[in-house]
Amino acid sequence: MPAQGEVRIGVLLLPHFSFAELGLLLEPLFITNWLLQKKRFRWSLLSVDGDAVTANNGVPVPVDTHLPDAETFDIIFVLASFETKMFTGDRRAKIWLRRAATAGVELCGVQTGTEILAAAGLLKGHRAAIHWDNLDGFQELYPDVDAHAELYAMDSSRMSCAGGTATLDLMLKWLRPQIDPSIFGQLRNHLLEPRIRAGGFTAVPDREDAPDTLHPVVRRALELMKRTLEEPLPTSRLAERIGISVRQLERRFRAEMGASPARYYMRLRVARAHRLLQQTDLSVAQVAAGAGFQSLEHFSRVYRQYYGCTPSSDRLQSTQAPALPRDP
């Protein structure tokens, strides 16, 4: 990538990409150009067929062109969010991205855009930042990628970002060595963003089971549950492994988590099944086994209680599909 010359940027949009993430990607580039009073960074919005692409909020975004010669760009960002399974098999996108990689173009996946790169075989052996909600499915599909639930990753000529506001962190990290420090400082001032979070920051939700807020007994129980989702332990075995009585475990767990250990354990298992169903092509039987269910009938009944539909009807991570479990 040129040190001081014009940087040519391609932004490949996949249907249902995040409108917010596109803004977080482009705004730092626009502000930098404005501060410099020249086109230091020049970008083109792309789609596979050259048609406008509808974002996840329903807004159609016109593009500049379809896929030009890969050598046209110094870096290509791939943006995707919902319904990624519908596009990972797109032959045109895969071939184009592989040509870009062969030509030495830097590649970056944003949110599930990283899965598009992985499906093209371009992340083997690379570290990748994956949104926590997609990590289970991604690891199942691409075991040869070093995937982590973190904000962003920069690994040689490959970059990845979990999405959301981490997109801005990634852009600031990427821009910093390419512009004068005084301009970079002004960029952060205009963005009202004094921080740059480290890429390795663990990107997990602020949940009720955050380890630093829990009693050690509950924390150890949760750690055991998460390690044994495929082969769940009875409450008596959990208590034995932790070294307390069942009554003590249940009392402490209810006080801090608002549910019995058995009910919370089930919620974790069904949530894992939900992610695998929507994000992979594993059979319903394989998903059931991966969540510790020995009976398909039992799995289907429990799944319907939590998500209001059958497992076989919940196979795509879309804006219309159920997102959060309900307490039966």
N, C-alpha and C positions, 0 to 999 in steps of 0.2 A: 504494500500500500504506500503511495507517495507520501513523503513527509510533509511537504508544503503545497503540493499541487492539488488540483481538484480531486475530491474523493467521489467516486461514482457509486451510487447505492441503488440496489434493486430491492423493492419491497413486494414480495409475492403474497397476495391475499387469497385465502381459501374461504369458501362460503361459511358464514356464521363466525367469522373471526371477531375478536374483541375490538369494538370501536374505540374504547378508551385506550387500549394498548397501542393502537395506531397513533393516536394523539401524543402519548407519552414518548413514542419513538421519534416522531417528526418534530415536535416542538423544540427540543434542544438543538436540533440541526438548524431549524429556522432562526432561532434566537442567535445562534453562533454566527450564521451568515449575516444577520442584521447588524450585530456588533462589529463584525469585520468589514461590513459594507462591500462584501463580494461573495460570490457563490463558491465558497470553500467546499461545501457539501452539496451535491446535486443528486436528487433522488427521482426515481420513477416508480409509480404504482403499477403493478403487473397482475394479470390473472392468466390462468392457463389458456383460456379461449379469447381473451381480449375484451370480454364483456364486463359490465359493471358487476361488482360483488356485493351481496347483501350482508351487512354485519349482523352480529347476534342481537342487536336492538332493533332490527328491521330497517335500518337506514341503508339505501343502496349507495355504494361508493364507486364512482366512475374511475377507470384506470387509464393509464397512458397508452398501454399496448399489451399485446400478448407476450409470450416468451421470446425475447430477442437472443442474439448470440450471447453465450455465457460470458465471453471475454469482455462484454460491454461494461461489466461492473467490477469494482474492487471488493465489494461485500454484498451479500444477498441476505435479507431478513425474510424468514418464512413465518407468516402469522396465521394461526388457526386456533379454534377454541372448541365449539361444539361439533358433533357429528363427524369427528375426525376419521372414524372407521370407513366412512363413505369415500374418503379421498386418498388414503394411504396406498391404494392400489393403482392410482392414476399413472399410467405408463409415461405420459408426456412429461409430467412433473418430475418423475423419477429420473428419466433420461437427461432432462435439462439440468437437474441438480448434480447429477454425476458428471456431466460435462463441465459444469462450473468448478467442481472439486478438482477434476483433472487439470483444468486451466489455472489452478492455484487461487481461485476466488475464495475469500473467507465466507463461511456460512454460519448463520445464526438462526436457531429456532426459538420462537417466542410462544409461550404456553404450549399447546399441543402441536405447534409448528415443529417442535423438536421431534415429535413422533413421525412427522413427514420425512425428516432427515434420516431418522433411524430406519424407517421402512425402505428408504433408498439405499440402505447399507452404508451410510456415511458417518455413522457414529461408533462403529465397532472399536472397542478399546478406549474410547474417549469418555471423560467424565461429563455427565449431563445433569442439569438442574431441572427437576420435574415438579410440577405442582403437587402438593401432598395428596390431593384428591385423586390424582391420576397415577400415583406411584405404583400401587399394586398391579394395575393393569399393564403399565409400561414394563415393569420388571418381568412380568409373565411373558410378554410378547418379545422383549429384546434383552435376553439375559447376557448378551455379549457387550452391553453398554453399561458403564459404571454410573448408574443412576442414583441420585440423591434428592431428598426433599429439601432443597436449598434455594436461595434467591436466584442466583445465576452462576454460571460456570464459564471459564475461559480456558480452553485446552487446545493449544496450538492454533490451527486455523479453523477451529470449531468453537462456537459459542452457543449457549443456551440460556433460557430464562424461564422461570416458573410462571411469569405473567404478572398481571396486576401492577401495583406500584413498583415492583421489582424491575419493571421495564425501564423506568427512569434511572434506577440505580445502575443498571447495566449500561445505559447510554452515557451516563456521566463517567463511569469507569472507562468506557471505550474512548470517549472523547478526550479525556484528561491529557494523555501523552501527545495528542495531535495538535493542540492549540497552545498558544502562549498562556502562562499561568495567570496573567492579569485578565485575559479574556475569559479564561475558565472561571475565575472568581466572579466576574461580572455575570456570566451565564448562571451561576448558582444563585446570585443575588436576584436576578430577574425571575428565576423559577421559585424564589422564596424557599430554597432547599439547601440548608447548610450542611446536610449530612450526605455521606455516600456509604450506604451499608455494605459491609463485606459480602462477597458472593457466597461464602460458605455458611452464612447465617442460616440456621435451621428454620425452614419455612413450614412451620406446622401451625394449625389453628390455635387460637387462645381458648383452650377448652377447659371444661370443668375438671378434667383429669391431668392438668398441667402438673408435672412432678414436684415442682418446688412449693406447691400449695397443699400438698397432701401429707397425711400422717404416714410414716414409714410402712406401717402394716398395709394400708390401702395401696400405697405405691408399689410394694412388692407384689401384691395380688394382681394389680393391673399389668405389671411387667410379665408375670406368669401367663395371664390370660392372652396377652398379645403374642407371646411366643408359641402358644399352643392352640391357635384358632383352628387348625386342621385336625387336631386331636384333643378336643376340650376335656378338661379335668372336672370331676365332680367337686362340689364345694368342700366336701370332707377332705379330698386330696389337696386342694388348694390350701386349706387351713393347716394340714399336716406339713406341707412343704414350707410354709411360712413359720410354723412352730407355735401356733396358737390354736385355741379351740374353735369349733365351728360357730358357736354362739358369739364368741368375741369378734370373729371376722365379720359375721353378719351384722352385728350391732355397729361396729366401726364403719363398715361399708355403707350401711343405710344412712348413718349420720352425715357422712361426707359426700356420698354420691346420689342419695335420694332413691336408691333402688337396692334390691338384694344382689349379692354377687352373681347368682345364677341369671337374673334378668339382665344385668349389665353385660355379662359375658355373652348372652344371646344377642344383645344389641350390637356388640362388636362383630360377632360372626356374620350376622345378616348384613351389616354395613359392608363388610369385605365382599360378601357375595354380590351385593348391589354394584360395587365398583367393577368386579370381574365380569358380570353380566353385560354391563353397558360398554366396557372398554376393550373387551377381548372377544374372540370367536370361540372360546372354550364352550363345550357343550354344557347344557344345564346340569347333567350328571357330574361333569368334572368340576363345575363351580360349586355344586352342593358338597362334593367331597373336600374341596379346598376350604370350605367353611365349616367342616366337621359334622356334616349331616350324612348319616348312613342310609336314610330312607328318602327317596325322591318325594314321596307323598308327604312326609313330615316337613321337608324343606319347602315344598310349594305352599303348604298350609301356613307355615310360619311367615314365609315371605309375603304372602297376601295380607297377613295381619299387620305387618310393618309398613308395606309400601302400597297396599291397595290394589295390587295387580299380580298376575302370575309371573314367575321368573321368565317364562318363554316369551312374554309380551314386553319385557323390559330389556331389550338388547341394544339400545342405542342411546348414547349420552346426548340428548337433545334438549332444547328448551321446553318441550312438551312433556318430557319424561319426568317421573317423580324424582325429587332431589333429596329430601330429608325423610328419615323414617319417622313414623308416629308410634307412640306408645300404645300397644294393644290393650 
